[in-house]
Amino acid sequence: MKKAATFSFIFSTIWIVSILFVLSESFARFFMVASDTWQHVVSVTLPNITSTTLILVGGTMLISGILGVSSAYFVVTFEFKFRRWIRFLLYLPLAIPPYIFAYVLTYFIGYTGWLQTTLRSFNIFEPQWFEWNSLFIAMMVFSLTLYPYVYISTKSFLEKFMGNYVETARTLGSRSTGIFFKIALPLAMSAFIGGMVLVALEVLGDYGTVVYLNVPTFSIAIFRSWFALRDFDSALRLSGILLIIVFVILIIEHFLRKNTKQVMPANIRPLKRKQLKGFKHIALVTYFITLLFVALGLPLLHLISWAMQTFNRIYWNDFGSQLFNTMFLGLVVTFSIVIIGFVIGNYTRLKHSPWSIVVSKITLLGYSIPGSVMAILVLFAFITLSRQFNLALTAGLGMLIYGLIIRYLGLGYQNIEWGFKKIGLKNNEISQTLGKTYLQGLFQIEVPLLKSSFLAAFALVFIDVIKELPLTLNLRPFNYHTLATQVYQYAGDERLFEAAIPSLAIILISMVFLYPVIVSVNKED
């Protein structure tokens, strides 16, 4: 056990020091003399992007929170037609990248889109109806693709712990509305807050959606400072401010969840779902069908239609290369994260020390850093190392792979750490009493028990990696395309129809990998 702990400690320390080195680049800029451009950014750009970013994050959290928690409550509490299919389909919008949904939605509501075309065919058309606000469209895009984060966390919690409370409330004559606001929402508040924070972090890290809809946010400002103005100093300073916003969100989440006291029943009993009839049944089924059509059916129907029209215009050799690059990058990064997460998770459970807590928290920190910020931090860290050691470290895929590992290590580590907590050390201790070493017990007994945690970590990380856009755009080698970067390039050239096939490939791959995760968290039936 001592050798395993020592190896894990050395590995974890090296990894954490590398992450801290990357993060230090941004904050170090605030102690240096600012450029003339930075003064302009502070007086003109910063107030606008700050207010817009906060409004976008706040609005998305509100809408996705309502969609996610209401859907979770209805699915857990009521029995209605198509429920088994609906509870499964509600996960799938998570497989659709927001920037792809933005392409579809803007076309749908545009002049040549299905909505206006249909209204004109019935002589129902008022131009002022379609003066859409890009900020509002961005909120809807993010809400419809990210609400599953809230739905997953809230649904899982309510299924496990709400049965006793709801049954008691029903016997006392409480109605469904009262049960929701007085029991379900307070009970699942901690899980609800966790899902909302994930939504906020995804919005802060997005680039493809906001740049296409022309919504001025920190991500766009960082990119423009970096590429258009060639002002790396301003880009790093903006990254530092965005990191401060992220840290504030995480601190608020910590205190909110800390102050959320929950009393769990000693004897947990399953909830008996209430059968809906009449108008309420029709209204609930209509709600879910509408939500799923807009969030899932609408983008898929458009993309399939576009794919059929452009099938013969696609360069299939290039598509094959992009598919290979996407799968290779996803598999290398994901396997690396699972291995690193396993080693660090093993260390933090063996050593309950202040350093192990620091290692755990910093490992989780990477997932909260937006992709645009991570890209610029990793690039400057590699440039610094290249100058110090006279090496060409900024060439090749190494920098991109390293950036993706830091970015998504927290997501994989969280699942593996939770798996370690569930199995504890008792199995390994028993194996040691039977003559096995710690490592033999770890690999022969505990690793098989961690199979579901490894699977969840692998699937979730892989999905996020193949959808990742800003980090891949900025750290990839010259002329290196993935499916995501190709979709972005097509959209930038106003060739939305040609973007359909690579977009469908991303969605299909994501759905395939999302399926085992859905199965693992959907066990009540």
C-alpha positions as CSV (number, residue, x, y, z in Angstrom):
1,M,0.0,0.0,0.0
2,K,2.9,2.4,0.8
3,K,4.4,1.9,-2.7
4,A,1.1,2.6,-4.4
5,A,0.5,5.7,-2.2
6,T,4.0,7.0,-2.9
7,F,3.6,6.5,-6.7
8,S,0.2,8.1,-6.7
9,F,1.5,11.0,-4.6
10,I,4.5,11.7,-7.0
11,F,2.2,11.4,-10.1
12,S,-0.5,13.6,-8.6
13,T,2.0,16.3,-7.5
14,I,3.7,16.5,-10.9
15,W,0.3,16.8,-12.6
16,I,-1.1,19.4,-10.2
17,V,2.1,21.5,-10.4
18,S,1.7,21.5,-14.3
19,I,-1.9,22.7,-13.9
20,L,-0.9,25.5,-11.5
21,F,1.9,26.6,-13.9
22,V,-0.7,26.9,-16.7
23,L,-3.1,28.9,-14.5
24,S,-0.5,31.2,-13.2
25,E,0.0,32.8,-16.6
26,S,-3.3,34.6,-16.6
27,F,-3.1,36.1,-13.1
28,A,0.6,37.1,-13.5
29,R,-0.5,39.6,-16.2
30,F,-2.3,41.8,-13.7
31,F,1.0,42.6,-12.1
32,M,2.6,43.8,-15.3
33,V,2.3,47.1,-17.2
34,A,-0.9,47.0,-19.3
35,S,-0.9,47.8,-23.0
36,D,-2.6,50.8,-24.6
37,T,-5.2,48.5,-26.1
38,W,-6.1,47.2,-22.6
39,Q,-7.2,50.7,-21.5
40,H,-9.6,50.8,-24.5
41,V,-10.9,47.3,-23.6
42,V,-11.6,48.4,-20.0
43,S,-13.4,51.6,-21.0
44,V,-15.4,50.3,-24.0
45,T,-15.5,46.5,-24.4
46,L,-15.4,45.2,-20.8
47,P,-18.7,46.7,-19.5
48,N,-20.6,45.4,-22.5
49,I,-19.3,41.9,-22.5
50,T,-19.6,41.6,-18.7
51,S,-23.3,42.6,-18.7
52,T,-24.1,40.5,-21.7
53,T,-22.3,37.4,-20.4
54,L,-24.0,37.7,-17.0
55,I,-27.5,38.2,-18.6
56,L,-26.9,35.2,-20.9
57,V,-25.7,33.0,-18.0
58,G,-28.5,34.1,-15.7
59,G,-31.3,33.7,-18.4
60,T,-30.0,30.3,-19.5
61,M,-29.8,29.1,-15.9
62,L,-33.4,30.2,-15.3
63,I,-34.9,28.6,-18.4
64,S,-32.9,25.4,-18.3
65,G,-33.6,25.1,-14.5
66,I,-37.4,25.4,-15.1
67,L,-37.3,22.8,-17.9
68,G,-35.0,20.4,-16.1
69,V,-36.5,20.3,-12.7
70,S,-40.1,20.3,-13.9
71,S,-39.4,17.5,-16.4
72,A,-37.7,15.5,-13.6
73,Y,-40.6,16.0,-11.2
74,F,-43.2,15.0,-13.7
75,V,-41.3,11.9,-14.9
76,V,-40.7,10.7,-11.3
77,T,-44.1,11.6,-9.8
78,F,-46.7,10.8,-12.5
79,E,-47.6,7.9,-14.8
80,F,-48.6,8.9,-18.3
81,K,-48.6,7.7,-21.8
82,F,-45.2,7.2,-23.5
83,R,-43.5,7.9,-20.1
84,R,-40.9,5.1,-20.6
85,W,-39.8,6.6,-24.0
86,I,-40.0,10.2,-22.8
87,R,-37.8,9.7,-19.7
88,F,-35.2,8.2,-22.1
89,L,-35.5,10.8,-24.8
90,L,-35.1,13.7,-22.4
91,Y,-31.4,12.9,-22.0
92,L,-30.6,13.1,-25.8
93,P,-30.5,16.8,-26.4
94,L,-27.3,16.7,-24.4
95,A,-25.7,15.0,-27.5
96,I,-26.4,18.1,-29.7
97,P,-23.7,20.7,-29.5
98,P,-25.3,24.2,-28.9
99,Y,-23.5,25.7,-31.9
100,I,-25.2,23.1,-34.2
101,F,-28.6,23.8,-32.7
102,A,-28.0,27.5,-33.2
103,Y,-27.4,27.0,-36.9
104,V,-30.7,25.0,-37.2
105,L,-32.8,27.4,-35.1
106,T,-31.7,30.6,-36.9
107,Y,-32.5,28.9,-40.3
108,F,-35.8,27.7,-39.0
109,I,-37.0,31.1,-37.9
110,G,-35.3,32.9,-40.9
111,Y,-37.1,34.2,-44.0
112,T,-36.5,31.0,-46.0
113,G,-37.1,28.7,-43.0
114,W,-40.0,26.4,-42.3
115,L,-41.7,28.8,-39.9
116,Q,-42.0,31.9,-42.1
117,T,-42.6,29.8,-45.2
118,T,-45.5,28.1,-43.6
119,L,-47.0,31.3,-42.3
120,R,-46.7,32.9,-45.7
121,S,-48.5,29.9,-47.3
122,F,-51.5,30.6,-45.0
123,N,-51.2,34.4,-45.6
124,I,-50.3,34.9,-42.0
125,F,-47.2,37.0,-41.9
126,E,-46.0,40.1,-40.0
127,P,-42.4,41.0,-40.5
128,Q,-42.2,42.6,-37.1
129,W,-42.8,39.2,-35.5
130,F,-39.4,38.0,-36.6
131,E,-37.2,40.8,-35.3
132,W,-35.5,38.3,-33.1
133,N,-33.1,39.4,-30.3
134,S,-29.9,37.4,-30.7
135,L,-29.3,37.3,-26.9
136,F,-32.8,35.7,-26.4
137,I,-32.1,33.2,-29.2
138,A,-28.8,32.3,-27.5
139,M,-30.6,31.7,-24.2
140,M,-33.1,29.4,-25.9
141,V,-30.3,27.5,-27.7
142,F,-28.4,26.9,-24.5
143,S,-31.4,26.1,-22.4
144,L,-32.8,23.5,-24.9
145,T,-29.4,21.7,-25.2
146,L,-28.2,22.0,-21.6
147,Y,-31.4,21.4,-19.5
148,P,-30.5,17.6,-19.3
149,Y,-27.8,18.6,-16.8
150,V,-30.5,19.8,-14.4
151,Y,-32.8,16.9,-15.4
152,I,-30.2,14.2,-14.7
153,S,-29.1,15.4,-11.3
154,T,-32.6,16.3,-10.0
155,K,-34.3,13.1,-11.4
156,S,-31.7,10.8,-9.9
157,F,-32.1,12.4,-6.5
158,L,-35.9,12.5,-6.4
159,E,-36.1,8.9,-7.5
160,K,-34.0,7.8,-4.5
161,F,-35.3,9.9,-1.7
162,M,-38.7,11.4,-2.4
163,G,-41.0,8.4,-1.9
164,N,-41.5,8.6,1.8
165,Y,-42.3,12.4,1.8
166,V,-44.7,12.3,-1.2
167,E,-46.7,9.4,0.2
168,T,-47.1,11.1,3.5
169,A,-48.0,14.4,1.8
170,R,-50.6,12.7,-0.3
171,T,-52.3,11.0,2.7
172,L,-52.5,14.5,4.3
173,G,-54.3,15.8,1.2
174,S,-51.5,17.9,-0.4
175,R,-51.8,18.7,-4.1
176,S,-49.2,18.2,-6.8
177,T,-48.3,21.9,-6.9
178,G,-47.8,22.0,-3.1
179,I,-45.7,18.8,-3.2
180,F,-43.5,20.2,-5.9
181,F,-42.7,23.6,-4.2
182,K,-42.7,22.4,-0.5
183,I,-41.2,19.0,-0.8
184,A,-39.6,18.1,-4.2
185,L,-37.7,21.3,-4.9
186,P,-36.3,21.9,-1.4
187,L,-35.4,18.2,-1.1
188,A,-33.5,18.2,-4.4
189,M,-32.0,21.7,-4.0
190,S,-28.4,20.5,-3.7
191,A,-28.6,18.4,-6.9
192,F,-30.6,21.2,-8.6
193,I,-27.8,23.7,-7.8
194,G,-25.2,21.3,-9.1
195,G,-26.9,20.9,-12.4
196,M,-27.4,24.7,-12.7
197,V,-23.7,25.3,-12.1
198,L,-22.8,22.9,-14.9
199,V,-25.1,24.8,-17.2
200,A,-23.5,28.1,-16.2
201,L,-20.0,26.7,-16.9
202,E,-21.0,25.4,-20.3
203,V,-22.4,28.8,-21.3
204,L,-19.3,30.6,-20.1
205,G,-17.1,28.2,-22.1
206,D,-19.0,28.4,-25.4
207,Y,-17.6,30.1,-28.5
208,G,-19.3,28.6,-31.5
209,T,-22.8,29.6,-30.6
210,V,-22.2,33.2,-29.4
211,V,-19.9,34.0,-32.4
212,Y,-22.5,32.8,-34.9
213,L,-25.3,34.7,-33.2
214,N,-23.0,37.7,-32.6
215,V,-23.6,37.9,-28.9
216,P,-20.7,39.8,-27.3
217,T,-19.3,37.7,-24.5
218,F,-15.9,37.1,-22.9
219,S,-15.1,34.2,-25.3
220,I,-15.5,36.4,-28.3
221,A,-13.5,39.2,-26.8
222,I,-10.7,36.9,-25.9
223,F,-10.6,35.5,-29.4
224,R,-10.7,38.9,-31.1
225,S,-8.0,40.3,-28.8
226,W,-5.9,37.2,-29.5
227,F,-6.3,36.9,-33.3
228,A,-7.7,40.1,-34.7
229,L,-5.7,42.6,-32.6
230,R,-2.7,40.4,-31.8
231,D,-2.9,41.7,-28.3
232,F,-2.0,38.7,-26.2
233,D,-1.8,40.8,-23.0
234,S,-5.4,41.8,-23.2
235,A,-6.5,38.3,-24.1
236,L,-4.8,37.0,-21.0
237,R,-6.2,39.7,-18.8
238,L,-9.7,39.0,-20.1
239,S,-9.1,35.3,-19.4
240,G,-8.1,36.2,-15.8
241,I,-11.4,38.2,-15.3
242,L,-13.4,35.3,-16.7
243,L,-11.7,32.9,-14.3
244,I,-12.6,35.2,-11.4
245,I,-16.2,35.0,-12.5
246,V,-16.0,31.2,-12.6
247,F,-14.4,31.1,-9.1
248,V,-17.2,33.4,-7.8
249,I,-19.8,31.0,-9.2
250,L,-18.1,28.0,-7.6
251,I,-17.9,29.8,-4.3
252,I,-21.6,30.7,-4.4
253,E,-22.4,27.1,-5.3
254,H,-20.3,25.8,-2.3
255,F,-22.1,28.0,0.2
256,L,-25.5,27.3,-1.3
257,R,-25.0,23.6,-1.1
258,K,-23.4,23.8,2.3
259,N,-26.4,25.7,3.7
260,T,-28.9,23.2,2.1
261,K,-29.7,20.9,4.9
262,Q,-31.4,17.6,3.9
263,V,-32.8,15.0,6.2
264,M,-32.9,11.6,4.5
265,P,-35.3,8.9,5.7
266,A,-33.9,5.9,7.4
267,N,-36.1,3.5,5.4
268,I,-36.3,4.5,1.8
269,R,-39.3,3.3,-0.1
270,P,-40.0,3.6,-3.8
271,L,-42.5,6.3,-4.9
272,K,-45.8,5.1,-6.4
273,R,-46.4,7.2,-9.4
274,K,-49.9,8.8,-9.7
275,Q,-51.9,8.0,-12.8
276,L,-53.0,11.1,-14.7
277,K,-56.3,11.2,-16.5
278,G,-58.3,13.6,-18.6
279,F,-57.0,17.2,-19.3
280,K,-54.0,17.0,-17.0
281,H,-52.8,13.8,-18.8
282,I,-53.2,15.5,-22.3
283,A,-51.5,18.7,-21.1
284,L,-48.5,16.9,-19.7
285,V,-48.0,14.6,-22.7
286,T,-48.3,17.7,-25.0
287,Y,-45.7,19.5,-22.9
288,F,-43.2,16.7,-23.3
289,I,-43.9,16.2,-27.0
290,T,-43.4,19.9,-27.6
291,L,-40.2,20.1,-25.6
292,L,-38.7,17.0,-27.3
293,F,-39.8,18.2,-30.8
294,V,-38.1,21.6,-30.4
295,A,-35.0,20.3,-28.6
296,L,-34.5,17.0,-30.5
297,G,-36.9,16.6,-33.4
298,L,-36.4,20.0,-35.0
299,P,-32.6,19.9,-35.3
300,L,-32.5,16.3,-36.4
301,L,-35.2,16.7,-39.0
302,H,-33.4,19.8,-40.4
303,L,-30.0,18.1,-40.4
304,I,-31.3,14.9,-42.1
305,S,-33.1,17.0,-44.8
306,W,-29.9,19.0,-45.4
307,A,-27.8,15.8,-45.5
308,M,-30.0,14.3,-48.2
309,Q,-29.6,17.4,-50.3
310,T,-25.8,17.7,-50.0
311,F,-24.9,14.0,-49.9
312,N,-23.3,14.1,-53.4
313,R,-21.4,17.4,-52.6
314,I,-19.4,16.0,-49.7
315,Y,-15.8,15.2,-50.1
316,W,-15.9,11.8,-48.4
317,N,-12.1,11.4,-48.2
318,D,-11.9,14.6,-46.2
319,F,-14.9,13.5,-44.1
320,G,-13.1,10.2,-43.4
321,S,-10.0,12.0,-42.3
322,Q,-12.0,14.3,-40.0
323,L,-13.9,11.4,-38.5
324,F,-10.6,9.6,-37.8
325,N,-9.1,12.7,-36.2
326,T,-12.1,13.1,-34.0
327,M,-12.2,9.5,-32.9
328,F,-8.4,9.4,-32.4
329,L,-8.4,12.6,-30.3
330,G,-11.4,11.5,-28.3
331,L,-10.0,8.1,-27.5
332,V,-6.5,9.3,-26.6
333,V,-7.7,12.1,-24.4
334,T,-10.4,9.9,-22.7
335,F,-8.2,7.0,-22.0
336,S,-5.5,9.4,-20.6
337,I,-8.1,11.0,-18.3
338,V,-9.5,7.7,-17.1
339,I,-5.9,6.5,-16.2
340,I,-5.0,9.8,-14.5
341,G,-8.3,10.0,-12.7
342,F,-7.8,6.5,-11.4
343,V,-4.3,7.2,-10.1
344,I,-5.3,10.5,-8.4
345,G,-8.6,8.9,-7.1
346,N,-6.6,6.1,-5.5
347,Y,-4.2,8.6,-3.9
348,T,-7.0,10.8,-2.4
349,R,-8.8,7.9,-0.8
350,L,-5.5,6.5,0.7
351,K,-4.2,9.8,2.1
352,H,-6.7,12.1,4.0
353,S,-4.3,15.0,4.2
354,P,-4.5,18.7,3.3
355,W,-2.5,18.0,0.1
356,S,-4.9,15.3,-1.0
357,I,-7.7,17.8,-0.6
358,V,-5.8,20.4,-2.7
359,V,-5.1,17.7,-5.4
360,S,-8.8,16.8,-5.5
361,K,-10.0,20.4,-5.8
362,I,-7.5,21.5,-8.4
363,T,-8.2,18.4,-10.5
364,L,-11.9,19.3,-10.5
365,L,-11.0,23.0,-11.3
366,G,-10.1,22.3,-14.9
367,Y,-13.7,21.5,-15.9
368,S,-14.8,24.9,-14.7
369,I,-12.3,26.8,-17.0
370,P,-13.9,27.8,-20.3
371,G,-12.3,26.3,-23.4
372,S,-11.2,29.7,-24.8
373,V,-9.4,30.5,-21.6
374,M,-7.8,27.1,-21.3
375,A,-6.5,27.4,-24.9
376,I,-4.7,30.7,-24.3
377,L,-3.3,29.6,-21.0
378,V,-1.9,26.3,-22.4
379,L,-0.5,28.1,-25.4
380,F,1.4,30.7,-23.3
381,A,2.6,28.0,-20.8
382,F,4.0,26.0,-23.7
383,I,5.6,29.0,-25.3
384,T,7.3,29.8,-22.0
385,L,8.6,26.3,-21.6
386,S,9.8,26.3,-25.2
387,R,11.8,29.5,-24.7
388,Q,13.3,28.2,-21.4
389,F,14.4,24.8,-22.7
390,N,14.9,25.7,-26.4
391,L,12.4,23.1,-27.6
392,A,9.6,23.2,-30.2
393,L,6.8,22.2,-27.7
394,T,4.1,24.2,-29.5
395,A,4.2,22.0,-32.6
396,G,2.1,18.8,-33.1
397,L,-0.9,17.4,-31.3
398,G,0.7,17.3,-27.8
399,M,-0.4,20.8,-26.8
400,L,-4.0,20.1,-27.9
401,I,-4.1,16.8,-26.1
402,Y,-2.7,18.3,-22.9
403,G,-5.2,21.1,-23.0
404,L,-8.1,18.8,-23.5
405,I,-6.9,16.5,-20.6
406,I,-6.7,19.5,-18.2
407,R,-10.1,20.8,-19.4
408,Y,-12.0,17.5,-18.9
409,L,-10.0,15.7,-16.2
410,G,-12.4,17.0,-13.6
411,L,-15.4,15.4,-15.3
412,G,-13.8,12.0,-15.5
413,Y,-12.2,12.2,-12.0
414,Q,-15.5,13.1,-10.4
415,N,-17.1,9.8,-11.6
416,I,-14.1,7.7,-10.6
417,E,-13.8,9.4,-7.2
418,W,-17.5,8.7,-6.5
419,G,-16.9,5.1,-7.5
420,F,-14.0,4.8,-5.0
421,K,-16.2,6.3,-2.3
422,K,-18.9,3.8,-2.9
423,I,-16.7,0.7,-2.6
424,G,-14.5,2.0,0.2
425,L,-11.4,0.1,1.3
426,K,-13.1,-2.9,3.0
427,N,-12.8,-5.2,-0.1
428,N,-9.1,-4.5,-0.4
429,E,-8.5,-5.0,3.3
430,I,-10.2,-8.3,3.2
431,S,-8.1,-9.4,0.2
432,Q,-4.9,-8.5,2.2
433,T,-6.0,-10.7,5.1
434,L,-6.1,-13.5,2.5
435,G,-2.5,-13.0,1.5
436,K,-2.9,-10.6,-1.5
437,T,-1.0,-7.4,-1.9
438,Y,-2.7,-4.0,-2.1
439,L,-2.1,-3.8,-5.8
440,Q,-3.4,-7.3,-6.4
441,G,-6.6,-6.4,-4.5
442,L,-6.9,-3.1,-6.4
443,F,-6.7,-4.6,-9.9
444,Q,-8.3,-8.0,-9.3
445,I,-11.2,-7.0,-7.0
446,E,-11.7,-3.2,-7.0
447,V,-11.2,-2.4,-10.6
448,P,-14.1,-4.7,-11.7
449,L,-16.3,-3.1,-9.0
450,L,-15.4,0.3,-10.6
451,K,-16.6,-0.8,-14.0
452,S,-19.7,1.4,-14.1
453,S,-17.8,4.5,-12.8
454,F,-15.1,3.9,-15.5
455,L,-17.8,3.6,-18.2
456,A,-19.6,6.7,-17.1
457,A,-16.4,8.7,-17.0
458,F,-15.3,7.4,-20.4
459,A,-18.6,8.1,-22.1
460,L,-19.1,11.6,-20.7
461,V,-15.6,12.8,-21.3
462,F,-15.5,11.3,-24.9
463,I,-18.8,13.1,-25.7
464,D,-17.5,16.5,-24.5
465,V,-14.1,16.1,-26.3
466,I,-15.6,15.4,-29.7
467,K,-18.0,18.4,-29.3
468,E,-15.2,20.7,-28.0
469,L,-14.7,23.7,-30.4
470,P,-12.8,26.7,-29.0
471,L,-9.9,24.7,-27.5
472,T,-9.5,22.6,-30.6
473,L,-9.7,25.5,-32.9
474,N,-6.9,27.3,-31.2
475,L,-4.5,24.5,-30.3
476,R,-4.8,22.2,-33.3
477,P,-1.9,21.8,-35.7
478,F,-2.1,23.5,-39.1
479,N,-4.7,22.0,-41.4
480,Y,-5.8,19.5,-38.7
481,H,-9.6,19.2,-38.8
482,T,-12.1,17.4,-36.6
483,L,-15.8,17.1,-37.2
484,A,-16.4,20.0,-34.9
485,T,-14.0,22.4,-36.6
486,Q,-15.3,21.4,-40.0
487,V,-18.9,22.2,-39.0
488,Y,-17.6,25.5,-37.7
489,Q,-15.8,26.3,-40.9
490,Y,-18.9,25.4,-43.0
491,A,-21.1,27.6,-40.9
492,G,-18.6,30.5,-41.2
493,D,-18.7,30.1,-45.0
494,E,-22.6,30.2,-44.8
495,R,-22.7,26.6,-46.1
496,L,-25.1,25.3,-43.4
497,F,-26.4,22.5,-45.6
498,E,-22.9,21.0,-46.1
499,A,-22.4,21.1,-42.3
500,A,-25.3,18.6,-41.9
501,I,-23.4,15.4,-42.4
502,P,-20.5,16.1,-40.0
503,S,-23.0,17.5,-37.5
504,L,-25.1,14.3,-37.7
505,A,-21.9,12.3,-37.2
506,I,-21.1,14.2,-34.0
507,I,-24.7,13.7,-32.7
508,L,-24.9,10.0,-33.6
509,I,-21.5,9.2,-31.9
510,S,-22.6,11.2,-28.8
511,M,-25.9,9.3,-28.6
512,V,-24.1,6.0,-28.9
513,F,-21.8,6.8,-26.0
514,L,-24.5,8.5,-24.0
515,Y,-26.7,5.3,-24.1
516,P,-24.7,3.4,-21.4
517,V,-24.8,6.4,-19.1
518,I,-28.6,6.7,-19.5
519,V,-29.0,3.0,-18.7
520,S,-26.8,3.2,-15.6
521,V,-28.9,6.1,-14.1
522,N,-32.3,4.8,-15.3
523,K,-33.0,1.8,-13.1
524,E,-36.3,2.5,-11.4
525,D,-38.3,0.4,-13.9
